[in-house]
Amino acid sequence: MKYHLYLIVFLFLALIGCRKSQHSQNTMSAILSPDSLHYINEFIGEKPMAVDLWNTEPLQSELKKILGNQFDSFLQDVASAQELKRDQVIYTIAALSDSLTEIKGYTVALFDTAINKVEVFFLKNKEARNFQSEGEGLYIPDEVRNLMYQYLNWNVYEGILPCADCEGIKTELALEPIQNQTDGRYFLQQTYLYTDNAVKTFQWEGVYSIQHESAQISSDTVYQIKRNQPVDMLYFSKMAESNLEFLDNNPRGKKSDGPLILEKKKLPPSPPQERNSGSLFY
């Protein structure tokens, strides 16, 4: 009887040890996954070319996958990319120029090492194109957004809108100028501010249109922001002093209480960039 008891205990401990070993192997496998981009964290503060970043794996394979025939042009663009920085994601910016005096565009690379995703922006010929890993686009850092707004000549508005269950919603809305077309592109960032200093930030991009309403609002120009098509709409009316008044989801007048004004933002000057001469342009 005692022998059987010892045998049961031995088998139980062996089973636990086996599961622990298997769990450790699985954990180690996840940490050392060949698809992990976590190693890029070690290069923050370094210039990509100085650490031969673009030749490392699995980054190079992912870039080739998302860029296709644009990969060689990308490598030429980022030959003088600035040091890697972090603002929720890791990023680097390369300024492009065909002379020593004038910047003609930018190439930006973003890396989210927590989810192993990459996104590349080409800002050329006053247009923006992006290539990304599967799934939603990555968070766009403040420096990159301001650079894009300036280069594309977008109008940017900011302010704090009322919130039902937080201290306020810090809002940044950027609008592509509409000229002959009926709609334009927008970028919206909203940060929910809480009393415990916690924040939640969300970003949307898409298409907006202009509606002309003659209802109880201060302007007959109303911007319709299609946040999550087709049901989730936001409306802003243009004010005389070039600010925007938030109308919530009601194009004929505001429903929310509290301050509802987004003021036009004066963008900071572009930071000095090392220029990469001789780059190809689209």
SVG drawing of the C-alpha trace seen along z (x, -y; Angstrom):
<svg xmlns="http://www.w3.org/2000/svg" viewBox="-33 -86 60 88">
<polyline fill="none" stroke="black" stroke-width="0.4" points="0.0,0.0 2.8,-2.4 4.6,-1.5 1.5,-2.4 1.2,-5.7 4.8,-6.5 4.3,-5.6 1.2,-7.9 3.1,-10.8 6.0,-10.2 3.8,-10.1 2.0,-13.3 5.2,-15.2 6.6,-13.9 3.4,-15.2 3.8,-18.6 7.4,-18.8 6.6,-17.8 4.0,-20.6 6.3,-23.1 9.0,-22.1 6.6,-22.3 5.3,-25.7 8.9,-27.0 9.7,-25.8 6.6,-27.5 7.4,-30.7 11.0,-30.6 9.8,-29.8 7.5,-32.9 10.4,-35.1 12.8,-33.8 10.3,-33.7 12.0,-34.1 9.2,-36.5 9.8,-38.9 10.8,-42.5 11.6,-43.0 15.3,-43.4 14.7,-46.8 14.1,-48.2 17.9,-47.8 18.6,-50.3 16.6,-53.3 18.8,-56.4 20.9,-54.9 20.7,-55.7 19.4,-52.7 22.4,-52.6 24.8,-52.7 23.4,-49.4 22.6,-47.9 19.0,-47.7 17.5,-47.3 19.5,-44.0 18.3,-42.4 15.7,-39.7 12.8,-39.4 12.5,-43.1 14.0,-43.0 11.6,-40.2 8.6,-42.1 9.6,-45.2 10.0,-43.3 6.6,-41.8 4.7,-45.0 6.7,-47.2 7.2,-44.9 8.9,-46.7 9.2,-49.8 11.8,-48.2 14.9,-49.3 13.6,-52.9 12.9,-52.7 16.5,-51.7 17.7,-54.6 15.4,-57.0 16.4,-55.9 20.2,-55.9 20.4,-59.0 17.4,-58.4 17.6,-60.0 18.0,-58.1 15.3,-55.8 12.8,-57.3 9.9,-56.1 6.4,-57.6 4.2,-54.5 5.8,-53.0 9.4,-53.2 10.0,-55.4 12.6,-57.0 12.3,-59.9 14.3,-60.4 14.3,-63.8 14.6,-63.6 16.1,-66.3 17.5,-66.7 19.6,-69.7 21.4,-71.0 18.8,-73.6 15.3,-72.2 13.6,-69.2 11.3,-67.5 9.7,-64.9 10.0,-62.4 10.0,-58.7 8.9,-57.4 9.1,-53.9 7.1,-52.9 7.6,-49.7 5.3,-48.3 7.5,-45.6 4.8,-44.4 2.7,-43.1 5.4,-42.7 4.0,-45.2 5.6,-47.7 4.3,-50.7 6.0,-52.9 4.9,-56.3 6.1,-57.9 5.5,-61.7 6.4,-62.7 4.9,-65.1 2.7,-66.6 0.9,-63.2 1.1,-60.5 1.2,-56.8 1.5,-54.1 2.3,-50.4 1.7,-48.3 1.6,-44.9 -1.7,-43.1 -4.3,-44.6 -5.0,-48.2 -2.5,-51.0 -0.1,-51.8 -0.2,-54.7 1.3,-57.8 3.6,-59.7 3.2,-63.5 6.4,-64.4 5.3,-62.4 1.8,-63.8 3.0,-67.4 5.5,-66.6 2.7,-65.1 0.3,-68.0 3.0,-70.6 4.1,-68.7 0.5,-68.1 -0.6,-71.6 -3.6,-70.3 -5.6,-72.5 -5.3,-71.3 -7.7,-72.1 -7.4,-71.2 -9.3,-71.6 -10.8,-69.7 -14.4,-68.5 -16.8,-67.4 -16.9,-63.8 -19.6,-62.0 -17.3,-59.8 -14.0,-61.5 -12.4,-65.0 -12.5,-65.8 -11.5,-64.6 -8.4,-66.2 -9.1,-66.4 -6.9,-67.0 -8.6,-67.1 -6.6,-67.6 -8.5,-68.2 -7.1,-68.1 -8.2,-71.3 -11.1,-70.6 -10.8,-72.4 -12.5,-71.0 -13.4,-67.6 -16.5,-66.9 -14.7,-65.3 -11.2,-65.1 -9.2,-63.1 -9.0,-63.7 -7.1,-62.4 -8.7,-62.5 -6.9,-61.8 -8.9,-61.8 -7.3,-61.3 -9.7,-60.6 -8.4,-62.3 -9.2,-60.8 -8.8,-62.1 -6.2,-59.5 -3.9,-60.8 -4.8,-57.8 -5.3,-58.4 -6.7,-56.5 -5.8,-57.6 -7.7,-56.6 -6.9,-57.5 -9.1,-57.5 -8.5,-58.4 -10.8,-58.5 -13.0,-60.7 -14.9,-63.9 -17.3,-65.9 -18.8,-69.4 -22.6,-69.9 -24.4,-73.2 -27.0,-73.6 -29.2,-76.6 -30.2,-75.6 -29.5,-77.0 -25.8,-77.1 -23.3,-79.9 -22.1,-78.8 -23.7,-77.2 -20.5,-75.2 -20.6,-71.9 -17.9,-69.2 -19.2,-65.7 -16.5,-63.3 -17.2,-59.6 -15.5,-58.0 -16.8,-54.5 -18.7,-54.3 -21.6,-54.4 -23.2,-54.9 -20.8,-56.9 -20.7,-60.5 -19.3,-63.6 -20.1,-67.2 -18.2,-70.4 -19.3,-73.9 -16.7,-76.4 -16.7,-79.6 -15.8,-83.1 -12.4,-83.1 -11.4,-79.9 -12.1,-77.8 -14.5,-74.8 -17.6,-74.3 -18.4,-70.7 -22.0,-69.7 -21.7,-66.2 -23.6,-63.8 -26.2,-66.3 -25.5,-68.4 -28.3,-70.9 -27.1,-72.0 -25.1,-71.0 -26.5,-68.8 -23.5,-68.5 -22.9,-70.9 -19.5,-72.5 -16.8,-74.0 -17.2,-72.8 -14.6,-74.9 -11.6,-73.5 -9.1,-76.3 -6.9,-76.3 -3.5,-75.1 -0.2,-76.7 2.1,-73.9 5.6,-73.9 8.5,-74.3 9.8,-71.1 12.7,-69.7 16.1,-69.8 16.6,-66.7 19.6,-65.2 19.0,-65.4 19.3,-62.5 20.2,-63.8 19.5,-62.0 16.4,-60.1 13.8,-58.9 10.4,-60.6 6.9,-59.6"/>
</svg>
